[in-house]
Amino acid sequence: MKLWVMFHGNIRIALLAAGIAAGAMTAAGQPRPIDTANSVMTVHVYKSGLLSALGHDHEISAPIAAGTVDAEGRKVEVRVDAGTLRVSDPKVSDKDREEIQTNMLGPEVLDARTFQEIRFRSTTAEPAGPGAWKVAGELALHGQAHTVSMEVRESGGHYRGTCRFKITDFGIKPIKAAGGTVRVKDEVQIEFDIQLAH
């Protein structure tokens, strides 16, 4: 009888310990929310064409609406509301900035009313040195989804990196002006500095 009680008690203790350990592992691997108030994402759009000197490169802020990072599982998900993108070009007038903003969100480019969400969800994250990863995943933009890749580095709780892709891959035609002698480059670059919520 005593042996049965001891055996039964040991089983219960072992199961309890296993449950605590499993809970700790789950907690450690759970995605952490992104601190959207202190994270920054910027889109760089560049000019090209014969008379590109007459045009402007564009800098666009893209506030992060929500997202999570699972450092243990190497998974990232980021969501941006397309309508919140803002042209922040410092070298253009307020009038020109407003016109660029309208064109960017309008039906000829992002069509933000129809395609309201921009989303990135990682699929792989391979080590690329100390505190660095090469991340690939699916970018959903303008009603289409394609794989993009980026280099990411972590330092002091900041995840920084860049991503480049062609907008024509997502069904967006680069805007042209002056008979095509000034136009937007097909390739854009996104820079980000992401912090996690405490």
Secondary structure, DSSP 4 states (H G I P E B T S, - for coil): -HHHHHHHHHHHHHHHHHHHHHHHHHHHHSPEEB-GGG-EEEEEEEEESTTGGGS--EEEE----EEEEETTTTEEEEEEEGGG-EE--TTS-HHHHHHHHHHHHSTTTT-TTTS-EEEEEEEEEEE-STTEEEEEEEEEETTEEEEEEEEEEEETTEEEEEEEEEGGGGT-PPPEEGGGTEEEEEEEEEEEEEEB--
